[in-house]
Amino acid sequence: MRYNYKTEYTCSQLISFDIDGDVISNVEFLGGCNGNLKAISTLVDGWTVDQIENKLLGITCGRRPTSCSDQLAKAVRAAYEAENSESAVQPVE
């Protein structure tokens, strides 16, 4: 299922991705550092929610309390939880 996640405190405004079970694919960022975010998207393609969280959760950007990669970790966890219950992350229709 495809999910959109509105980011907070980052240059990117939105993260879109597919989730199948706990596997993430087709990650796309709207806004942000284009080259870096393309690299992150390619690197995490096929990773599980746990793998993404273990590598990316807690990374900050400059003085910000978060980063695009940290937001991705939060987004995939929210989507995974939504798949297994009701949550604020909404599937794309």
N, C-alpha and C positions, 0 to 999 in steps of 0.2 A: 504494500500500500504506500502511496506517496504522501508525505507530510511536509508542511511548511512550518517553520519556527521563526517567530519574530525575535531578533536579537536585541540585547540591551548593552549599552555602553561600548559599542564597537562601530567601526567604519562600515562594516557590512550591515545591511538592514534585515536580511531574510536568508534563511538556510532551507533549501528543499532537498529531500532525499527519499529513497525508497527503503522500506524495511520489510523483511521477510523472515518471520520468527525473530531471531536476534541478530540477523545479518543485515548490514547497511550497504547500500550501493547507490550509484548515480547522484552523488552529493554535488549540489550547486549552491554557490553563494551569490547573493545580489549585493553589489557594492564591495568595498574593501580592496585589499591589495591583490589585484588580479592574478599575478604570477604565483604568489605564495599560496593563495587559496585554491588555485588550480592544482598545485602540487599536493596540498593536503587532501583535496578531493580524490586525486589519483591514488595516493598512498593508502588511504583508509578504505578504498573500494573493496568490499568483500570481508571487511573486518566485522567482528561482533561488537555489540554494545559494550561489553566488558573490556575488550581490547582497546576500544576508542577511549573509554573513561580512564583506563589505566595509563595511557600515554598522554592524554591531552587535558584532562580535568585539572584545573588549578593554575594553568598557564596564564600569565598576565601580559599585557601589552603596555609598555611605558608605565605611566602612573595610573592607568585604568585598573579597576579591580577584576577585570576579566580580559578575554581576547576572543578572536574569532574561533580559535581551536577549542578554547574552554566552552564557548557557547555551543559548539558542535557536540561536545561531550554531554552537555546538559540537554540539548535537543534530542539526541538519540535515546537518552535515558527516558525522557518524557514521552517520546513516541512509543518506546517499548512498553512502558507502563500503561499508556493509553490502549495499546493493543491487547493488554491483559486486564484492563478495567477502563472506566471512564476517566478522562483527563482533559486538561485545557488545550492540548495540542490537537488540532483538527486535521483530518485527512483532506486532501484535495479532491474536489468532486468535478 
